[in-house]
Amino acid sequence: MLIPTGKLEKMKITSFSAPEMGAGDKVDEFEVYINPENYSQEYKIEYNKEQGDGTSSPPLKFTRMPPQEMSFEFLFDRTGALPDSPVRPRGVMPDIEFLKKMTYDFNGDIHRPPYLFIAWGELEFKCVLAGLNIQYKLFRPDGTPIRAVVRGTFKQFTDEELRTLEENTNSPDLTHIRVVKSGDTLPLMAKRIYGDSKYYLDVARVNHLTSIHQLEPGKELIFPPLEK
């Protein structure tokens, strides 16, 4: 996204009532008063660390890639020092309440907190709120907070169908349905799902196959979960 010369583009957080995030699903929008000085991105890979009998160290077997997380710090200031953030009788409390309502509060219509979209320059992030940490920094003599720093952590959101396609999850603990492609063999398909081709006879039995040597392209096969 190109930013016109001399124009300050501010970060926006938009809340939606549906994961598709269509125009009709928009609930509200929040534009920060001051853009964050920095933000962090966190990527993780999870491994199964179960140790087998008689082994000195556990093999690291890939299990999944959790959603990406991003963290931002937002400054709220009602001291009058910021031109776009004038003094208010209740200080920063209305700002905090609005941000909390838009990102955190339970939505009774969808029975969950809202879906969020963060946009800032080239950053576009579909997510849900993972947590808010609010630190009040400055107060009036009567205790009204007039400056606060809010740290928000957001977890990447992808609808279930797209997430499955992206991760190509092949957990042996789940039932899978696969479509036979040209060149597929039952041992090869079992190897992809279970990590071991020896289960191909179990798959043949579950699918009532009369021949394991000639698979019909386009045919759907069921791969049941492994018994432990």
Helices and strands as residue ranges (DSSP letters): E 12-16, G 23-25, E 26-31, E 39-42, E 46-48, E 61-64, E 69-77, H 93-103, E 115-120, E 123-139, E 145-156, H 160-167, E 176-179, H 186-194, G 197-199, H 200-206, E 220-223
